[in-house]
């Protein structure tokens, strides 16, 4: 899927497929990128990225890659052991001297409560320590014919709705009425319905149906 694919579908709904066109490709490309950013704030899980990160040696505080929005999870130290998440306030109360322990292979990680792109590890890492982790990556601005990494192709309808909403809001005197609202509601509601569906698709067992259903 490319922004051009989204724009082609959006033009059909905007009734803007014949010359002279009301919306330029440049304007609609801007709406595509705005829609992607809106999806990031509403559904950050659509932008998860797995990668290895080299930790800063002898420092308990660590930082995610530059394109990070927030940490999802840390799974293991590459070539060594798994890493378990603990709550930093509880850990500090139980063992306040943890920051000054000798460096070693991290066994635990803690989130930074006030900065979602930073985290703590215990013990502080030795040189050449790498972890496998998952984080939400902020997407860059796509060009017209660039293949989109995120969100996936399955979110073409939501992307089209978002573009049509933004384009229509320029024509509507009131964004809360008419065509713009129709597509804004479709965009927001379909993302919410998709999230609810994950209760079924992401679980090993199906929810038990109520009697008489």
C-alpha positions as CSV (number, residue, x, y, z in Angstrom):
1,X,0.0,0.0,0.0
2,X,1.2,3.5,-0.9
3,X,-0.3,7.0,-0.2
4,X,-1.2,7.0,-3.9
5,X,-3.5,4.0,-3.4
6,X,-5.2,5.8,-0.5
7,X,-5.6,9.0,-2.5
8,X,-7.1,7.1,-5.4
9,X,-9.8,5.7,-3.1
10,X,-10.4,9.0,-1.3
11,X,-10.9,10.8,-4.6
12,X,-13.8,8.5,-5.5
13,X,-15.5,9.4,-2.2
14,X,-14.8,13.0,-2.7
15,X,-16.1,12.8,-6.2
16,X,-12.9,14.3,-7.4
17,X,-11.7,12.0,-10.2
18,X,-12.1,14.3,-13.2
19,X,-10.2,17.3,-14.3
20,X,-10.1,20.0,-13.1
21,X,-9.3,18.4,-9.7
22,X,-10.4,20.2,-6.6
23,X,-7.6,18.7,-4.4
24,X,-4.0,18.4,-5.5
25,X,-2.0,15.2,-4.8
26,X,0.2,17.4,-2.6
27,X,-2.7,18.4,-0.4
28,X,-4.1,14.8,-0.2
29,X,-0.7,13.4,0.6
30,X,-0.5,15.8,3.5
31,X,-3.9,14.5,4.7
32,X,-2.6,10.9,4.4
33,X,0.4,11.7,6.7
34,X,-1.8,13.6,9.1
35,X,-4.2,10.6,9.3
36,X,-1.3,8.3,10.0
37,X,-0.2,10.5,12.9
38,X,-3.8,10.6,14.2
39,X,-3.8,6.8,14.1
40,X,-0.6,6.8,16.1
41,X,-2.2,8.7,18.9
42,X,-5.4,6.6,18.8
43,X,-3.9,3.2,18.2
44,X,-0.2,3.1,19.0
45,X,-0.2,-0.7,18.8
46,X,-0.4,-0.4,15.0
47,X,3.1,1.0,14.9
48,X,5.0,-1.5,17.1
49,X,8.5,-2.3,16.0
50,X,10.9,-5.1,17.2
51,X,14.6,-4.4,17.3
52,X,17.8,-5.0,19.2
53,X,19.2,-2.1,21.1
54,X,22.8,-1.8,22.4
55,X,22.6,-0.6,26.0
56,X,24.8,2.1,27.5
57,X,27.4,0.4,29.7
58,X,27.5,1.1,33.4
59,X,24.3,3.2,33.4
60,X,21.0,2.2,34.9
61,X,19.0,4.6,32.7
62,X,18.6,3.7,29.0
63,X,17.0,5.3,26.0
64,X,15.0,4.0,23.1
65,X,15.9,4.7,19.4
66,X,15.3,8.2,18.1
67,X,12.1,7.3,16.3
68,X,10.4,5.9,19.5
69,X,7.1,7.0,20.8
70,X,7.0,4.7,23.8
71,X,8.3,1.4,25.1
72,X,6.2,-1.7,24.7
73,X,8.3,-4.5,26.3
74,X,11.8,-5.8,26.7
75,X,12.1,-9.5,26.1
76,X,15.7,-10.7,26.7
77,X,19.4,-10.0,26.7
78,X,20.7,-11.3,23.4
79,X,22.6,-14.5,23.8
80,X,21.9,-14.6,27.6
81,X,18.8,-14.4,29.6
82,X,15.2,-13.1,29.7
83,X,14.4,-9.8,31.3
84,X,11.5,-9.3,33.8
85,X,9.6,-6.0,34.2
86,X,9.3,-4.7,37.8
87,X,7.7,-1.6,39.2
88,X,10.4,1.0,40.0
89,X,8.7,2.6,43.1
90,X,8.2,-0.9,44.6
91,X,11.7,-2.0,43.7
92,X,13.3,1.1,45.2
93,X,11.4,0.7,48.5
94,X,12.5,-2.9,48.7
95,X,16.1,-2.3,47.6
96,X,17.1,1.4,47.6
97,X,20.8,0.8,46.8
98,X,20.1,-1.0,43.5
99,X,21.6,1.9,41.4
100,X,25.0,1.4,42.9
101,X,25.3,-2.4,42.5
102,X,28.1,-3.6,40.2
103,X,27.5,-3.9,36.5
104,X,26.3,-7.3,35.2
105,X,23.7,-8.9,32.9
106,X,20.4,-7.1,33.3
107,X,17.7,-9.2,34.9
108,X,15.0,-6.6,35.3
109,X,13.7,-3.5,33.6
110,X,11.6,-0.6,34.8
111,X,9.6,2.0,32.9
112,X,10.3,5.7,33.4
113,X,7.0,6.9,34.6
114,X,7.5,10.5,33.2
115,X,9.3,9.7,30.0
116,X,8.0,6.9,27.8
117,X,11.1,6.8,25.7
118,X,13.4,6.0,28.6
119,X,13.7,2.9,30.9
120,X,15.9,1.5,33.7
121,X,17.7,-1.8,33.9
122,X,19.0,-3.8,36.8
123,X,21.8,-4.4,37.2
124,X,23.5,-1.8,35.1
125,X,24.8,-3.4,32.0
126,X,28.3,-4.5,31.2
127,X,29.9,-3.3,27.9
128,X,28.5,-4.9,24.7
129,X,25.1,-5.8,26.2
130,X,22.2,-5.9,23.7
131,X,18.6,-6.4,24.4
132,X,15.7,-7.5,22.2
133,X,12.8,-5.1,22.7
134,X,9.6,-3.8,21.2
135,X,8.5,-0.1,21.0
136,X,6.0,2.1,19.2
137,X,7.8,3.8,16.3
138,X,6.7,7.3,15.1
139,X,6.2,7.0,11.4
140,X,7.9,9.5,9.1
141,X,6.1,11.4,6.4
142,X,5.5,9.2,3.4
143,X,6.1,10.2,-0.2
144,X,3.4,9.6,-2.8
145,X,4.5,6.3,-4.1
146,X,6.4,5.0,-1.1
147,X,5.5,1.6,0.3
148,X,4.0,2.1,3.8
149,X,5.5,0.1,6.7
150,X,2.7,1.0,9.1
151,X,-0.1,0.8,9.5
152,X,-0.6,-2.4,7.5
153,X,-2.6,-2.8,4.3
154,X,-5.6,-3.9,6.3
155,X,-6.2,-0.3,7.5
156,X,-6.7,1.1,4.0
157,X,-10.4,1.9,4.7
158,X,-9.6,3.8,7.9
159,X,-6.9,5.7,6.1
160,X,-9.3,6.6,3.3
161,X,-11.9,7.7,5.9
162,X,-9.3,9.9,7.6
163,X,-8.3,11.6,4.4
164,X,-11.9,12.2,3.3
165,X,-12.6,13.7,6.7
166,X,-9.8,16.1,6.5
167,X,-10.5,17.1,2.9
168,X,-14.2,17.5,3.6
169,X,-13.7,19.6,6.8
170,X,-12.3,22.3,4.5
171,X,-15.5,22.5,2.6
172,X,-17.8,22.2,5.7
173,X,-18.4,25.5,7.6
174,X,-18.7,23.3,10.7
175,X,-16.5,20.3,11.1
176,X,-19.1,18.8,13.5
177,X,-21.7,18.6,10.8
178,X,-22.3,17.0,7.4
179,X,-19.9,15.0,5.3
180,X,-16.8,15.7,7.5
181,X,-18.5,14.3,10.6
182,X,-19.7,11.2,8.8
183,X,-16.2,10.2,7.8
184,X,-14.6,11.3,11.1
185,X,-17.1,9.1,13.0
186,X,-16.4,6.2,10.6
187,X,-12.6,6.6,11.1
188,X,-12.8,6.7,14.9
189,X,-15.4,4.0,15.4
190,X,-13.8,1.5,13.0
191,X,-10.4,1.8,14.8
192,X,-12.3,1.2,18.1
193,X,-14.1,-1.8,16.7
194,X,-10.9,-3.3,15.5
195,X,-9.3,-3.0,18.9
196,X,-12.3,-4.8,20.5
197,X,-12.0,-7.6,17.9
198,X,-8.5,-8.3,19.2
199,X,-10.1,-9.9,22.3
200,X,-11.2,-12.7,20.0
201,X,-8.3,-12.8,17.5
202,X,-5.4,-12.5,20.0
203,X,-6.5,-15.0,22.6
204,X,-5.9,-18.7,22.4
205,X,-9.4,-19.5,23.7
206,X,-12.6,-17.9,22.5
207,X,-14.7,-16.0,25.0
208,X,-17.5,-18.3,26.4
209,X,-20.9,-17.5,25.0
210,X,-23.7,-16.7,27.4
211,X,-26.3,-19.4,27.9
212,X,-29.2,-19.1,25.4
213,X,-27.1,-17.1,22.9
